[in-house]
Amino acid sequence: MCILAIEADIKLAVSLKKGLEEWSFQTMVALESDAALKVIELNEVELIILDAHLHDINGFELCRQIKATNDHIPLIMLSSEGSLESKLSSFDAGADDFLVIPFEFSELLARIQVHRKRSQQVANPTTTSQLRVADLILDLRKKTVVRAGQQIDITSRELALLEYFLRHRGAVISRNEIAENVWDSPNGMHTNLIDVYVHALRKKIDKNFSRKLIHTRVGIGYIMLDQ
């Protein structure tokens, strides 16, 4: 697996490269945005680790630039700020994961392995590439969502959340389940952050349609119903 670490702190960049290579990951390092974009252009990067506080550009803005043309590459945002606002900014920019600096290297490895497994499942699907409920269709290969024939723009994080709802439709899903299975963070997610993303997803797939698919179960979580 080829990993690109975009990190302004030279000491941390060297530590990441050394640690990842010890686990047999091919690892490249970029200290600034221009170098990072060039590496992505010239190499088959399979995962990106991005510092939210680069010297030459805001990390969230670089994340948007990368995801605009490389949405298939999982991106883990690193930040010394663990606030809800910082996490929201990361996910809004298109990040697939978030880690607060300092972090245990074992946790980073665990996150990498989760995204590696997901990428392999997408590349080699063992089941149908489409998930359906009522008049909504999620195409896992094309990463598109259509409801009643209408294409719906959706972020990678919203897509992952929708996929989880579709695979567990008819079952009440707690916020902790969503944190663990969609964000891979059973202990580090604020429930209000999950509520923000569920609300955003609802606005896209339910607001303009008479039949509502995602329902709240007060004090418990959410459920997707097709009736």
N, C-alpha and C positions, 0 to 999 in steps of 0.2 A: 504494500500500500504506500502510495506517495503522498506525503504530508507537507504542506507549506505553512511555516510559522511566520506570521507577520508581527514582529515584536520590536518596539522601540528601545527597550531596555536590553542592552547588549549582554549583560550578565544572565538575564533570564532567557534570552534567545539561545545562548550557548548551552545553558542548562537543558532547555527543551530539546535541542538537537541531539545532545549527548544521551539524554534519557530515552528518547524515542528510538534512536539508532540502536541502543542496547536491547530494545525489544523488536529489532529487525524491521523497523519502519524506515523506508527511504525518506529522508527529511531534508528539506531546503529551507533557508532562512532569508527573509527580506526585512530590512530595517525601515524602509519607506515605501510609500504607495506606488510610485513609478516602477520600482524594482519588483514589487509584488505582482503588479499587473503584467509585467513582462514575463515573469516566471509562469504565471497562469496561461499566458498566450502560447508559450513555447513548450510547455510540458503537460503531461496528463495528470494533473493534480487531482487527488481523490478525496482530500479533506483539508480544510483550512482552519488554522488557529489564529485568531485576529485580536490584537491588542486594541482596546477601545480608545486608547490615549496615545496615538502616534504623534510624532513631532511635526510632520508636514501636512496632516489632514486629520479631520475627525474620523475616528474609526467607524462610526455609524454610517458616515457618508461613503467611506470606502466599501463598507459592506453592501450598501445599495448598488454601487457601481459594479461590484463583483457579481451580485445576484441578478442584476439586470440581464446578463448574458451567460451566466453559469449557475443557474438556479439549482441544477442537479448536484452541485458540490456541497456536501454538508459543511457548515461553518460554525465553529465554536468561538464565542466571544469571551475574551478575558477582560476583567475590569477590577480595579481596586475599590470601586464603589458598588456595594451590594444593595443599593436602595431599590425600591419598587420602580421608581422612575427610570433608573439605569437599565433595569431588566426590560421594562416596556420599550425603551428606546432601542434596545438590541433586537428584540423580536419584531418590532415595527420596521426595522431596517432590513429584516430578512434572515437574521441569525437563527440557526437551528438549535443552539444550546448556549448556555451561559455559565461561566465559572468565576467566582470571586477570588482575586489574588489577595493573600496567598492561598494556595490550595494544595491538597495532597496529590502527589503525582499518580498514585493509584486510582484516584477519582477521575483524573484526566484520561488515564488508560481505559477505565470502564466506559466512559462516555464515547471514546473513540471506537471501542469494540461494538457498542450499540449501533452507532451510525454505520460502521462497516457492515454489520449484519443486515441493516435495513437496505443499504445500497445493493447488496448481493441479492436480496429478495426482490427488489425492483428490477434488477437486471435479469433475474431468472425466476419469474413468477411461477408458482406451482398451482395457482388457482386462477380463476377468471380475472381478467384485467379490469373488469367493471363491477362496481358495487352500486346497487339500486335500492331506493326506497320511494314509494309513491311515484311521483313524476320527476324525481331527482336522480341523476346518474353521475357518479364519480368514476372517471377513467384514470386508473392508476398508472398506466403507461404514458398517456399523454399529459397527465396531471391537469385535467380539465374538469370543470363542474358545469353541468347543464341541468336546468330545471324548467320543465314545460317548454322545452325547445329553446330556452333563453340561456346564452352563455353567461356565466357568472365569474367575474375576476376574483381570484382568491390567492392569498399568500401561502407560502410553503407551510407555515405553522398552522394556519387555519385548515389547510388541506389535511395535515396530520390529525388534527382534532376531529374533523369531519369523518375521516376514515375510521377513527376509533369509535365514534358514535354509530357509524353504519355497521361495523363489525359486531357491535353489541346492542343493536336496536332491540327495543322491547325490555331492556334491563336498566334498572336505575344505576347510574354511574356516579360515584362520589367524587368530590374534588381531589381527594388523595389519590384515587385511582388514575385520574387524569394527569396529576402531577407526576406520578410514577411511570405511567405508560406512554404519555405524549411528550412530557418534558424530561423524563428520566431523572427526576429529582424529587424523591419521596419526602425528603425532609427540608428542602430548601425553597419551596414555592409558597408564596402568599396566596391564600384562597381568593383574595380580591383580584389578583392578576389573572387567575383562571376565569373568574367571572367576567372580566373585561374582554377576554378572548371569546368566550362563549357568546357574549352580547354582540361582539363584532360579527361573528359567524351567523348569528340569528338575523342580523340586519340584512345580510347578503342572501341567505337562502329562504327566509321566512317572511320578512317584512312586506314584500309586495305580492304575497300569495295568500289566498284565503285559508288554505289548509296549512296549519303550523306543524312542523316536524319535531322541533326541539322543545321540550317542556321542562319546567322547574318542579322539583319535588322539595318543598320548603324544608330546610334543616337536614336534607339528605344529599341532594345533588341534582342530576339531570337525567332525562330519559328521551330517547328518540322513538317516536311512534309514527306509523304509516296510516293511521286512521283518526 
